[in-house]
Amino acid sequence: MTAELVRGQNHPLPQSRLEIRVSAGTPMVAAATLGDEQGRIHGVDWVAHPGTPTLPGLEVSRQAAADHRLAVDLDAMPEAVHRVSVLLALPTGAGGPTRFGAVPAPFVAVTGLDGTGIASFTVAGLDTESAVIALELYRRQGAWKVRAIGQGYAGGLADLFTDQGLAEARQLAGGIHEAVAQGLARSVPAPSSRPDGDRSRQPAAPALGPDQGGPASTSSGSGPVPASPYGTQTPGIPGQPAPQSPYQGGDAQPAAPTSGGGIDYSHPRRQTSAPPPPPPTAPPAEPGRPAQPVAGDATGWSMDERLYNQVWGMFEDLARTTAAYRSAVDFAESRMEKELDQVLSDPRSRIGGQGDAAREAAQARHTELVDQAQAALDRDVAQLTAESEVVEPALPPAFARWDNPVWHGYRVPMEIPMALRLGDLHLPECADLRIPMLIRLPLERGLWIDSGRGASLDGSFTDTHDMRRLAMETAVAHAARLLAVYPAGEFTVHVIDPAGSGAQALDPLVRTGVLAGPPATGAAGVTDVLARLTQRVDLVQMALRGGAPDSLPPGFDTSQQLLIVNDFPHGFDDRAVNQLRYLADEGPAVGVHLMMVADREDASAYGPLLDPLWRALLRLTPVPDDHLADPWVGHAWTYEPPVVPPGSQVLQQVLTKVAEARAKHW
């Protein structure tokens, strides 16, 4: 039975040799791109198009036509290829339609070589777009799946190739249209009606995310618009700078210009070339059955990077499968409403047995569609849950929850990890499935622990005093993790607590002696700490810009610096506020990071002056809250902060080892 996909939904591929059949009401150009694990194409030789119709494992049509058959052999794909994207475009300069909104929705089917249907997708919901990624075949845990995409581009193939990272995008797009212009006269007539169902069904598209033409998500702490939990990122390897995108470019962080052995605050082990594939760890899955989950079953230079990329893949899969479920339910409801409206519009069917029968039939069709969507969601969530159960115990301390046994054997590391866990994410459709929220190191933006919201998602209410206490405890847990995952002497923490209200929560940091000094109190303490860190940023910036890092004062501390600020803006004058903004903007590039524990309403007197400060920080909450979004479809994910188990001494034990290693280092 053919799986009828909606936008974002995926389906396993039971065989490697396939045909992709395209049916349209007007001549179209069919092409395909080969992508790495991040979906990036490495050059024009990774694109199959009418001018170059054959690549290893892939063949497309040589001309524009209303009917296409693309041949795919997944076993023949190079190892570096993880995605095959099927593209459709309207020819230019032929006097025909120039936008998909003016033509019937293309229909794409994936079949076996014998014509047996596997999956199909109607590319509906397009308007001004003239090129579209119809679907993609992608490799996941050693097995291949197909996913319905339906992402259109008003700028045509040039914009599409640019979005996939191809430098020669416009030249290639022009060459493709020139190659097909001479073959339009040979286009075949419009195909016959779709063989396996009513073509008029057009599923509702899910809400667009930032990478799909929707509004970019931001978080100000006062509105409902969710912000990406990974900041300005892009799909592929998570944590990368935008365009990405929610789990999206290159992996390298630009190093500050130095001469000789200067200071480099980029991650020492971030690579710019493609990582090797994972070693074989499990036998291939039986055809038609999902692969057995294996921890670290993703590409990467190390096991930590493989686990990191695997978590990102789980995040993306859950986002997309939930989007498919919601889209299918929305479609079922809209179709039922339409059918009921038709029944009620006819006076003869409003009463009597005929009307009741029509309403029952509409409800039955609605139930059938919802049940099918629920079954697909349950299948995908079950697979992801099984994967989570394998991955979670294998995570290193930087990625692990506080209740993971890995912390009982904790030792101060010799290297900086590539990422840090800041909590968990989940969606209401599958609340039991938690996805670790991993952030790349070193931090590329500051953190804001919002102490100003007292209402939880479960309807409970936390009073102001308890909320501030929970926020400070959350900040301490984050700071303890950062101290724990850096080598001895490579991370320094400063605290500003003007009124001393965070003394109880700060006790583990103070008692173990891991702080650079006692928490600064009063206006004088605020001024002193901010002056020292501002001066540090200035010195490093001048040294790096002048190409003379050796000119820094003898004994200059080159470790990463974290400033925890509690009860802002208490104790801050205008000069201190400006210094804080300066640290938030300029500090991360030279290793000075900010963690604010604050209620934005307390600083409302500053008005829009502080808006850039809040936007520069990643907002987190001390209680579960659905303010973060994935970068694909913009789901509102529920964030849960890292919680130390009640009665556990793990945080105290870890900080004690950090302090001991710090003392030996100095």
Secondary structure as a PSIPRED ss2 file (coil, helix, strand):
# PSIPRED VFORMAT (PSIPRED V4.0)

   1 M C   1.000  0.000  0.000
   2 T C   1.000  0.000  0.000
   3 A E   0.000  0.000  1.000
   4 E E   0.000  0.000  1.000
   5 L E   0.000  0.000  1.000
   6 V C   1.000  0.000  0.000
   7 R C   1.000  0.000  0.000
   8 G C   1.000  0.000  0.000
   9 Q C   1.000  0.000  0.000
  10 N E   0.000  0.000  1.000
  11 H E   0.000  0.000  1.000
  12 P E   0.000  0.000  1.000
  13 L C   1.000  0.000  0.000
  14 P C   1.000  0.000  0.000
  15 Q C   1.000  0.000  0.000
  16 S C   1.000  0.000  0.000
  17 R E   0.000  0.000  1.000
  18 L E   0.000  0.000  1.000
  19 E E   0.000  0.000  1.000
  20 I E   0.000  0.000  1.000
  21 R E   0.000  0.000  1.000
  22 V E   0.000  0.000  1.000
  23 S E   0.000  0.000  1.000
  24 A E   0.000  0.000  1.000
  25 G E   0.000  0.000  1.000
  26 T E   0.000  0.000  1.000
  27 P E   0.000  0.000  1.000
  28 M E   0.000  0.000  1.000
  29 V E   0.000  0.000  1.000
  30 A E   0.000  0.000  1.000
  31 A E   0.000  0.000  1.000
  32 A E   0.000  0.000  1.000
  33 T E   0.000  0.000  1.000
  34 L E   0.000  0.000  1.000
  35 G E   0.000  0.000  1.000
  36 D C   1.000  0.000  0.000
  37 E C   1.000  0.000  0.000
  38 Q C   1.000  0.000  0.000
  39 G C   1.000  0.000  0.000
  40 R C   1.000  0.000  0.000
  41 I C   1.000  0.000  0.000
  42 H C   1.000  0.000  0.000
  43 G C   1.000  0.000  0.000
  44 V H   0.000  1.000  0.000
  45 D H   0.000  1.000  0.000
  46 W H   0.000  1.000  0.000
  47 V E   0.000  0.000  1.000
  48 A E   0.000  0.000  1.000
  49 H E   0.000  0.000  1.000
  50 P C   1.000  0.000  0.000
  51 G C   1.000  0.000  0.000
  52 T E   0.000  0.000  1.000
  53 P C   1.000  0.000  0.000
  54 T E   0.000  0.000  1.000
  55 L E   0.000  0.000  1.000
  56 P C   1.000  0.000  0.000
  57 G C   1.000  0.000  0.000
  58 L E   0.000  0.000  1.000
  59 E E   0.000  0.000  1.000
  60 V C   1.000  0.000  0.000
  61 S C   1.000  0.000  0.000
  62 R C   1.000  0.000  0.000
  63 Q C   1.000  0.000  0.000
  64 A C   1.000  0.000  0.000
  65 A E   0.000  0.000  1.000
  66 A E   0.000  0.000  1.000
  67 D E   0.000  0.000  1.000
  68 H E   0.000  0.000  1.000
  69 R E   0.000  0.000  1.000
  70 L E   0.000  0.000  1.000
  71 A E   0.000  0.000  1.000
  72 V E   0.000  0.000  1.000
  73 D E   0.000  0.000  1.000
  74 L H   0.000  1.000  0.000
  75 D H   0.000  1.000  0.000
  76 A H   0.000  1.000  0.000
  77 M C   1.000  0.000  0.000
  78 P C   1.000  0.000  0.000
  79 E C   1.000  0.000  0.000
  80 A C   1.000  0.000  0.000
  81 V C   1.000  0.000  0.000
  82 H C   1.000  0.000  0.000
  83 R E   0.000  0.000  1.000
  84 V E   0.000  0.000  1.000
  85 S E   0.000  0.000  1.000
  86 V E   0.000  0.000  1.000
  87 L E   0.000  0.000  1.000
  88 L E   0.000  0.000  1.000
  89 A E   0.000  0.000  1.000
  90 L C   1.000  0.000  0.000
  91 P C   1.000  0.000  0.000
  92 T C   1.000  0.000  0.000
  93 G C   1.000  0.000  0.000
  94 A C   1.000  0.000  0.000
  95 G C   1.000  0.000  0.000
  96 G C   1.000  0.000  0.000
  97 P C   1.000  0.000  0.000
  98 T C   1.000  0.000  0.000
  99 R C   1.000  0.000  0.000
 100 F H   0.000  1.000  0.000
 101 G H   0.000  1.000  0.000
 102 A H   0.000  1.000  0.000
 103 V C   1.000  0.000  0.000
 104 P C   1.000  0.000  0.000
 105 A C   1.000  0.000  0.000
 106 P C   1.000  0.000  0.000
 107 F E   0.000  0.000  1.000
 108 V E   0.000  0.000  1.000
 109 A E   0.000  0.000  1.000
 110 V E   0.000  0.000  1.000
 111 T E   0.000  0.000  1.000
 112 G E   0.000  0.000  1.000
 113 L C   1.000  0.000  0.000
 114 D C   1.000  0.000  0.000
 115 G C   1.000  0.000  0.000
 116 T C   1.000  0.000  0.000
 117 G E   0.000  0.000  1.000
 118 I E   0.000  0.000  1.000
 119 A E   0.000  0.000  1.000
 120 S E   0.000  0.000  1.000
 121 F E   0.000  0.000  1.000
 122 T E   0.000  0.000  1.000
 123 V C   1.000  0.000  0.000
 124 A C   1.000  0.000  0.000
 125 G C   1.000  0.000  0.000
 126 L C   1.000  0.000  0.000
 127 D C   1.000  0.000  0.000
 128 T C   1.000  0.000  0.000
 129 E C   1.000  0.000  0.000
 130 S C   1.000  0.000  0.000
 131 A E   0.000  0.000  1.000
 132 V E   0.000  0.000  1.000
 133 I E   0.000  0.000  1.000
 134 A E   0.000  0.000  1.000
 135 L E   0.000  0.000  1.000
 136 E E   0.000  0.000  1.000
 137 L E   0.000  0.000  1.000
 138 Y E   0.000  0.000  1.000
 139 R E   0.000  0.000  1.000
 140 R E   0.000  0.000  1.000
 141 Q C   1.000  0.000  0.000
 142 G C   1.000  0.000  0.000
 143 A E   0.000  0.000  1.000
 144 W E   0.000  0.000  1.000
 145 K E   0.000  0.000  1.000
 146 V E   0.000  0.000  1.000
 147 R E   0.000  0.000  1.000
 148 A E   0.000  0.000  1.000
 149 I E   0.000  0.000  1.000
 150 G E   0.000  0.000  1.000
 151 Q E   0.000  0.000  1.000
 152 G E   0.000  0.000  1.000
 153 Y E   0.000  0.000  1.000
 154 A C   1.000  0.000  0.000
 155 G C   1.000  0.000  0.000
 156 G H   0.000  1.000  0.000
 157 L H   0.000  1.000  0.000
 158 A H   0.000  1.000  0.000
 159 D H   0.000  1.000  0.000
 160 L H   0.000  1.000  0.000
 161 F H   0.000  1.000  0.000
 162 T H   0.000  1.000  0.000
 163 D H   0.000  1.000  0.000
 164 Q C   1.000  0.000  0.000
 165 G C   1.000  0.000  0.000
 166 L C   1.000  0.000  0.000
 167 A C   1.000  0.000  0.000
 168 E C   1.000  0.000  0.000
 169 A H   0.000  1.000  0.000
 170 R H   0.000  1.000  0.000
 171 Q H   0.000  1.000  0.000
 172 L H   0.000  1.000  0.000
 173 A H   0.000  1.000  0.000
 174 G H   0.000  1.000  0.000
 175 G H   0.000  1.000  0.000
 176 I H   0.000  1.000  0.000
 177 H H   0.000  1.000  0.000
 178 E H   0.000  1.000  0.000
 179 A H   0.000  1.000  0.000
 180 V H   0.000  1.000  0.000
 181 A H   0.000  1.000  0.000
 182 Q C   1.000  0.000  0.000
 183 G C   1.000  0.000  0.000
 184 L H   0.000  1.000  0.000
 185 A H   0.000  1.000  0.000
 186 R H   0.000  1.000  0.000
 187 S C   1.000  0.000  0.000
 188 V C   1.000  0.000  0.000
 189 P C   1.000  0.000  0.000
 190 A C   1.000  0.000  0.000
 191 P C   1.000  0.000  0.000
 192 S C   1.000  0.000  0.000
 193 S C   1.000  0.000  0.000
 194 R C   1.000  0.000  0.000
 195 P C   1.000  0.000  0.000
 196 D C   1.000  0.000  0.000
 197 G C   1.000  0.000  0.000
 198 D C   1.000  0.000  0.000
 199 R C   1.000  0.000  0.000
 200 S C   1.000  0.000  0.000
 201 R C   1.000  0.000  0.000
 202 Q C   1.000  0.000  0.000
 203 P C   1.000  0.000  0.000
 204 A C   1.000  0.000  0.000
 205 A C   1.000  0.000  0.000
 206 P C   1.000  0.000  0.000
 207 A C   1.000  0.000  0.000
 208 L C   1.000  0.000  0.000
 209 G C   1.000  0.000  0.000
 210 P H   0.000  1.000  0.000
 211 D H   0.000  1.000  0.000
 212 Q H   0.000  1.000  0.000
 213 G C   1.000  0.000  0.000
 214 G C   1.000  0.000  0.000
 215 P C   1.000  0.000  0.000
 216 A C   1.000  0.000  0.000
 217 S C   1.000  0.000  0.000
 218 T C   1.000  0.000  0.000
 219 S C   1.000  0.000  0.000
 220 S C   1.000  0.000  0.000
 221 G C   1.000  0.000  0.000
 222 S C   1.000  0.000  0.000
 223 G C   1.000  0.000  0.000
 224 P C   1.000  0.000  0.000
 225 V C   1.000  0.000  0.000
 226 P C   1.000  0.000  0.000
 227 A E   0.000  0.000  1.000
 228 S C   1.000  0.000  0.000
 229 P C   1.000  0.000  0.000
 230 Y C   1.000  0.000  0.000
 231 G C   1.000  0.000  0.000
 232 T C   1.000  0.000  0.000
 233 Q C   1.000  0.000  0.000
 234 T C   1.000  0.000  0.000
 235 P C   1.000  0.000  0.000
 236 G C   1.000  0.000  0.000
 237 I C   1.000  0.000  0.000
 238 P C   1.000  0.000  0.000
 239 G C   1.000  0.000  0.000
 240 Q C   1.000  0.000  0.000
 241 P C   1.000  0.000  0.000
 242 A C   1.000  0.000  0.000
 243 P C   1.000  0.000  0.000
 244 Q C   1.000  0.000  0.000
 245 S C   1.000  0.000  0.000
 246 P C   1.000  0.000  0.000
 247 Y C   1.000  0.000  0.000
 248 Q C   1.000  0.000  0.000
 249 G C   1.000  0.000  0.000
 250 G C   1.000  0.000  0.000
 251 D C   1.000  0.000  0.000
 252 A C   1.000  0.000  0.000
 253 Q C   1.000  0.000  0.000
 254 P C   1.000  0.000  0.000
 255 A C   1.000  0.000  0.000
 256 A C   1.000  0.000  0.000
 257 P C   1.000  0.000  0.000
 258 T C   1.000  0.000  0.000
 259 S C   1.000  0.000  0.000
 260 G C   1.000  0.000  0.000
 261 G C   1.000  0.000  0.000
 262 G C   1.000  0.000  0.000
 263 I C   1.000  0.000  0.000
 264 D C   1.000  0.000  0.000
 265 Y C   1.000  0.000  0.000
 266 S C   1.000  0.000  0.000
 267 H C   1.000  0.000  0.000
 268 P C   1.000  0.000  0.000
 269 R C   1.000  0.000  0.000
 270 R C   1.000  0.000  0.000
 271 Q C   1.000  0.000  0.000
 272 T C   1.000  0.000  0.000
 273 S C   1.000  0.000  0.000
 274 A C   1.000  0.000  0.000
 275 P C   1.000  0.000  0.000
 276 P C   1.000  0.000  0.000
 277 P C   1.000  0.000  0.000
 278 P C   1.000  0.000  0.000
 279 P C   1.000  0.000  0.000
 280 P C   1.000  0.000  0.000
 281 T C   1.000  0.000  0.000
 282 A C   1.000  0.000  0.000
 283 P C   1.000  0.000  0.000
 284 P C   1.000  0.000  0.000
 285 A C   1.000  0.000  0.000
 286 E C   1.000  0.000  0.000
 287 P C   1.000  0.000  0.000
 288 G C   1.000  0.000  0.000
 289 R C   1.000  0.000  0.000
 290 P C   1.000  0.000  0.000
 291 A C   1.000  0.000  0.000
 292 Q C   1.000  0.000  0.000
 293 P C   1.000  0.000  0.000
 294 V C   1.000  0.000  0.000
 295 A C   1.000  0.000  0.000
 296 G C   1.000  0.000  0.000
 297 D C   1.000  0.000  0.000
 298 A C   1.000  0.000  0.000
 299 T C   1.000  0.000  0.000
 300 G C   1.000  0.000  0.000
 301 W C   1.000  0.000  0.000
 302 S C   1.000  0.000  0.000
 303 M H   0.000  1.000  0.000
 304 D H   0.000  1.000  0.000
 305 E H   0.000  1.000  0.000
 306 R H   0.000  1.000  0.000
 307 L H   0.000  1.000  0.000
 308 Y H   0.000  1.000  0.000
 309 N H   0.000  1.000  0.000
 310 Q H   0.000  1.000  0.000
 311 V H   0.000  1.000  0.000
 312 W H   0.000  1.000  0.000
 313 G H   0.000  1.000  0.000
 314 M H   0.000  1.000  0.000
 315 F H   0.000  1.000  0.000
 316 E H   0.000  1.000  0.000
 317 D H   0.000  1.000  0.000
 318 L H   0.000  1.000  0.000
 319 A H   0.000  1.000  0.000
 320 R H   0.000  1.000  0.000
 321 T H   0.000  1.000  0.000
 322 T H   0.000  1.000  0.000
 323 A H   0.000  1.000  0.000
 324 A H   0.000  1.000  0.000
 325 Y H   0.000  1.000  0.000
 326 R H   0.000  1.000  0.000
 327 S H   0.000  1.000  0.000
 328 A H   0.000  1.000  0.000
 329 V H   0.000  1.000  0.000
 330 D H   0.000  1.000  0.000
 331 F H   0.000  1.000  0.000
 332 A H   0.000  1.000  0.000
 333 E H   0.000  1.000  0.000
 334 S H   0.000  1.000  0.000
 335 R H   0.000  1.000  0.000
 336 M H   0.000  1.000  0.000
 337 E H   0.000  1.000  0.000
 338 K H   0.000  1.000  0.000
 339 E H   0.000  1.000  0.000
 340 L H   0.000  1.000  0.000
 341 D H   0.000  1.000  0.000
 342 Q H   0.000  1.000  0.000
 343 V H   0.000  1.000  0.000
 344 L H   0.000  1.000  0.000
 345 S H   0.000  1.000  0.000
 346 D C   1.000  0.000  0.000
 347 P H   0.000  1.000  0.000
 348 R H   0.000  1.000  0.000
 349 S H   0.000  1.000  0.000
 350 R C   1.000  0.000  0.000
 351 I C   1.000  0.000  0.000
 352 G C   1.000  0.000  0.000
 353 G H   0.000  1.000  0.000
 354 Q H   0.000  1.000  0.000
 355 G H   0.000  1.000  0.000
 356 D H   0.000  1.000  0.000
 357 A H   0.000  1.000  0.000
 358 A H   0.000  1.000  0.000
 359 R H   0.000  1.000  0.000
 360 E H   0.000  1.000  0.000
 361 A H   0.000  1.000  0.000
 362 A H   0.000  1.000  0.000
 363 Q H   0.000  1.000  0.000
 364 A H   0.000  1.000  0.000
 365 R H   0.000  1.000  0.000
 366 H H   0.000  1.000  0.000
 367 T H   0.000  1.000  0.000
 368 E H   0.000  1.000  0.000
 369 L H   0.000  1.000  0.000
 370 V H   0.000  1.000  0.000
 371 D H   0.000  1.000  0.000
 372 Q H   0.000  1.000  0.000
 373 A H   0.000  1.000  0.000
 374 Q H   0.000  1.000  0.000
 375 A H   0.000  1.000  0.000
 376 A H   0.000  1.000  0.000
 377 L H   0.000  1.000  0.000
 378 D H   0.000  1.000  0.000
 379 R H   0.000  1.000  0.000
 380 D H   0.000  1.000  0.000
 381 V H   0.000  1.000  0.000
 382 A H   0.000  1.000  0.000
 383 Q H   0.000  1.000  0.000
 384 L H   0.000  1.000  0.000
 385 T H   0.000  1.000  0.000
 386 A H   0.000  1.000  0.000
 387 E H   0.000  1.000  0.000
 388 S H   0.000  1.000  0.000
 389 E H   0.000  1.000  0.000
 390 V H   0.000  1.000  0.000
 391 V H   0.000  1.000  0.000
 392 E H   0.000  1.000  0.000
 393 P H   0.000  1.000  0.000
 394 A H   0.000  1.000  0.000
 395 L C   1.000  0.000  0.000
 396 P C   1.000  0.000  0.000
 397 P C   1.000  0.000  0.000
 398 A C   1.000  0.000  0.000
 399 F C   1.000  0.000  0.000
 400 A C   1.000  0.000  0.000
 401 R C   1.000  0.000  0.000
 402 W C   1.000  0.000  0.000
 403 D C   1.000  0.000  0.000
 404 N C   1.000  0.000  0.000
 405 P H   0.000  1.000  0.000
 406 V H   0.000  1.000  0.000
 407 W H   0.000  1.000  0.000
 408 H H   0.000  1.000  0.000
 409 G H   0.000  1.000  0.000
 410 Y C   1.000  0.000  0.000
 411 R C   1.000  0.000  0.000
 412 V C   1.000  0.000  0.000
 413 P C   1.000  0.000  0.000
 414 M C   1.000  0.000  0.000
 415 E C   1.000  0.000  0.000
 416 I C   1.000  0.000  0.000
 417 P C   1.000  0.000  0.000
 418 M C   1.000  0.000  0.000
 419 A E   0.000  0.000  1.000
 420 L E   0.000  0.000  1.000
 421 R E   0.000  0.000  1.000
 422 L E   0.000  0.000  1.000
 423 G E   0.000  0.000  1.000
 424 D E   0.000  0.000  1.000
 425 L E   0.000  0.000  1.000
 426 H E   0.000  0.000  1.000
 427 L C   1.000  0.000  0.000
 428 P H   0.000  1.000  0.000
 429 E H   0.000  1.000  0.000
 430 C H   0.000  1.000  0.000
 431 A C   1.000  0.000  0.000
 432 D C   1.000  0.000  0.000
 433 L C   1.000  0.000  0.000
 434 R C   1.000  0.000  0.000
 435 I E   0.000  0.000  1.000
 436 P E   0.000  0.000  1.000
 437 M E   0.000  0.000  1.000
 438 L E   0.000  0.000  1.000
 439 I E   0.000  0.000  1.000
 440 R E   0.000  0.000  1.000
 441 L C   1.000  0.000  0.000
 442 P C   1.000  0.000  0.000
 443 L C   1.000  0.000  0.000
 444 E C   1.000  0.000  0.000
 445 R C   1.000  0.000  0.000
 446 G E   0.000  0.000  1.000
 447 L E   0.000  0.000  1.000
 448 W E   0.000  0.000  1.000
 449 I E   0.000  0.000  1.000
 450 D E   0.000  0.000  1.000
 451 S C   1.000  0.000  0.000
 452 G C   1.000  0.000  0.000
 453 R C   1.000  0.000  0.000
 454 G C   1.000  0.000  0.000
 455 A E   0.000  0.000  1.000
 456 S C   1.000  0.000  0.000
 457 L C   1.000  0.000  0.000
 458 D C   1.000  0.000  0.000
 459 G C   1.000  0.000  0.000
 460 S C   1.000  0.000  0.000
 461 F E   0.000  0.000  1.000
 462 T C   1.000  0.000  0.000
 463 D C   1.000  0.000  0.000
 464 T H   0.000  1.000  0.000
 465 H H   0.000  1.000  0.000
 466 D H   0.000  1.000  0.000
 467 M H   0.000  1.000  0.000
 468 R H   0.000  1.000  0.000
 469 R H   0.000  1.000  0.000
 470 L H   0.000  1.000  0.000
 471 A H   0.000  1.000  0.000
 472 M H   0.000  1.000  0.000
 473 E H   0.000  1.000  0.000
 474 T H   0.000  1.000  0.000
 475 A H   0.000  1.000  0.000
 476 V H   0.000  1.000  0.000
 477 A H   0.000  1.000  0.000
 478 H H   0.000  1.000  0.000
 479 A H   0.000  1.000  0.000
 480 A H   0.000  1.000  0.000
 481 R H   0.000  1.000  0.000
 482 L H   0.000  1.000  0.000
 483 L H   0.000  1.000  0.000
 484 A H   0.000  1.000  0.000
 485 V H   0.000  1.000  0.000
 486 Y C   1.000  0.000  0.000
 487 P C   1.000  0.000  0.000
 488 A C   1.000  0.000  0.000
 489 G C   1.000  0.000  0.000
 490 E C   1.000  0.000  0.000
 491 F E   0.000  0.000  1.000
 492 T E   0.000  0.000  1.000
 493 V E   0.000  0.000  1.000
 494 H E   0.000  0.000  1.000
 495 V E   0.000  0.000  1.000
 496 I E   0.000  0.000  1.000
 497 D C   1.000  0.000  0.000
 498 P C   1.000  0.000  0.000
 499 A C   1.000  0.000  0.000
 500 G C   1.000  0.000  0.000
 501 S C   1.000  0.000  0.000
 502 G C   1.000  0.000  0.000
 503 A H   0.000  1.000  0.000
 504 Q H   0.000  1.000  0.000
 505 A H   0.000  1.000  0.000
 506 L H   0.000  1.000  0.000
 507 D H   0.000  1.000  0.000
 508 P H   0.000  1.000  0.000
 509 L H   0.000  1.000  0.000
 510 V H   0.000  1.000  0.000
 511 R H   0.000  1.000  0.000
 512 T H   0.000  1.000  0.000
 513 G C   1.000  0.000  0.000
 514 V C   1.000  0.000  0.000
 515 L E   0.000  0.000  1.000
 516 A C   1.000  0.000  0.000
 517 G C   1.000  0.000  0.000
 518 P C   1.000  0.000  0.000
 519 P C   1.000  0.000  0.000
 520 A E   0.000  0.000  1.000
 521 T C   1.000  0.000  0.000
 522 G H   0.000  1.000  0.000
 523 A H   0.000  1.000  0.000
 524 A H   0.000  1.000  0.000
 525 G H   0.000  1.000  0.000
 526 V H   0.000  1.000  0.000
 527 T H   0.000  1.000  0.000
 528 D H   0.000  1.000  0.000
 529 V H   0.000  1.000  0.000
 530 L H   0.000  1.000  0.000
 531 A H   0.000  1.000  0.000
 532 R H   0.000  1.000  0.000
 533 L H   0.000  1.000  0.000
 534 T H   0.000  1.000  0.000
 535 Q H   0.000  1.000  0.000
 536 R H   0.000  1.000  0.000
 537 V H   0.000  1.000  0.000
 538 D H   0.000  1.000  0.000
 539 L H   0.000  1.000  0.000
 540 V H   0.000  1.000  0.000
 541 Q H   0.000  1.000  0.000
 542 M H   0.000  1.000  0.000
 543 A H   0.000  1.000  0.000
 544 L H   0.000  1.000  0.000
 545 R H   0.000  1.000  0.000
 546 G C   1.000  0.000  0.000
 547 G C   1.000  0.000  0.000
 548 A C   1.000  0.000  0.000
 549 P H   0.000  1.000  0.000
 550 D H   0.000  1.000  0.000
 551 S H   0.000  1.000  0.000
 552 L C   1.000  0.000  0.000
 553 P C   1.000  0.000  0.000
 554 P C   1.000  0.000  0.000
 555 G C   1.000  0.000  0.000
 556 F C   1.000  0.000  0.000
 557 D C   1.000  0.000  0.000
 558 T C   1.000  0.000  0.000
 559 S C   1.000  0.000  0.000
 560 Q E   0.000  0.000  1.000
 561 Q E   0.000  0.000  1.000
 562 L E   0.000  0.000  1.000
 563 L E   0.000  0.000  1.000
 564 I E   0.000  0.000  1.000
 565 V E   0.000  0.000  1.000
 566 N E   0.000  0.000  1.000
 567 D E   0.000  0.000  1.000
 568 F E   0.000  0.000  1.000
 569 P C   1.000  0.000  0.000
 570 H C   1.000  0.000  0.000
 571 G C   1.000  0.000  0.000
 572 F C   1.000  0.000  0.000
 573 D C   1.000  0.000  0.000
 574 D H   0.000  1.000  0.000
 575 R H   0.000  1.000  0.000
 576 A H   0.000  1.000  0.000
 577 V H   0.000  1.000  0.000
 578 N H   0.000  1.000  0.000
 579 Q H   0.000  1.000  0.000
 580 L H   0.000  1.000  0.000
 581 R H   0.000  1.000  0.000
 582 Y H   0.000  1.000  0.000
 583 L H   0.000  1.000  0.000
 584 A H   0.000  1.000  0.000
 585 D H   0.000  1.000  0.000
 586 E H   0.000  1.000  0.000
 587 G C   1.000  0.000  0.000
 588 P H   0.000  1.000  0.000
 589 A H   0.000  1.000  0.000
 590 V H   0.000  1.000  0.000
 591 G C   1.000  0.000  0.000
 592 V E   0.000  0.000  1.000
 593 H E   0.000  0.000  1.000
 594 L E   0.000  0.000  1.000
 595 M E   0.000  0.000  1.000
 596 M E   0.000  0.000  1.000
 597 V E   0.000  0.000  1.000
 598 A E   0.000  0.000  1.000
 599 D C   1.000  0.000  0.000
 600 R H   0.000  1.000  0.000
 601 E H   0.000  1.000  0.000
 602 D H   0.000  1.000  0.000
 603 A H   0.000  1.000  0.000
 604 S H   0.000  1.000  0.000
 605 A H   0.000  1.000  0.000
 606 Y H   0.000  1.000  0.000
 607 G H   0.000  1.000  0.000
 608 P H   0.000  1.000  0.000
 609 L H   0.000  1.000  0.000
 610 L H   0.000  1.000  0.000
 611 D H   0.000  1.000  0.000
 612 P H   0.000  1.000  0.000
 613 L H   0.000  1.000  0.000
 614 W H   0.000  1.000  0.000
 615 R H   0.000  1.000  0.000
 616 A C   1.000  0.000  0.000
 617 L E   0.000  0.000  1.000
 618 L E   0.000  0.000  1.000
 619 R E   0.000  0.000  1.000
 620 L E   0.000  0.000  1.000
 621 T C   1.000  0.000  0.000
 622 P C   1.000  0.000  0.000
 623 V C   1.000  0.000  0.000
 624 P C   1.000  0.000  0.000
 625 D E   0.000  0.000  1.000
 626 D E   0.000  0.000  1.000
 627 H E   0.000  0.000  1.000
 628 L E   0.000  0.000  1.000
 629 A E   0.000  0.000  1.000
 630 D C   1.000  0.000  0.000
 631 P C   1.000  0.000  0.000
 632 W C   1.000  0.000  0.000
 633 V C   1.000  0.000  0.000
 634 G C   1.000  0.000  0.000
 635 H C   1.000  0.000  0.000
 636 A E   0.000  0.000  1.000
 637 W E   0.000  0.000  1.000
 638 T E   0.000  0.000  1.000
 639 Y E   0.000  0.000  1.000
 640 E E   0.000  0.000  1.000
 641 P C   1.000  0.000  0.000
 642 P C   1.000  0.000  0.000
 643 V C   1.000  0.000  0.000
 644 V C   1.000  0.000  0.000
 645 P C   1.000  0.000  0.000
 646 P C   1.000  0.000  0.000
 647 G C   1.000  0.000  0.000
 648 S C   1.000  0.000  0.000
 649 Q C   1.000  0.000  0.000
 650 V H   0.000  1.000  0.000
 651 L H   0.000  1.000  0.000
 652 Q H   0.000  1.000  0.000
 653 Q H   0.000  1.000  0.000
 654 V H   0.000  1.000  0.000
 655 L H   0.000  1.000  0.000
 656 T H   0.000  1.000  0.000
 657 K H   0.000  1.000  0.000
 658 V H   0.000  1.000  0.000
 659 A H   0.000  1.000  0.000
 660 E H   0.000  1.000  0.000
 661 A H   0.000  1.000  0.000
 662 R H   0.000  1.000  0.000
 663 A H   0.000  1.000  0.000
 664 K H   0.000  1.000  0.000
 665 H H   0.000  1.000  0.000
 666 W C   1.000  0.000  0.000
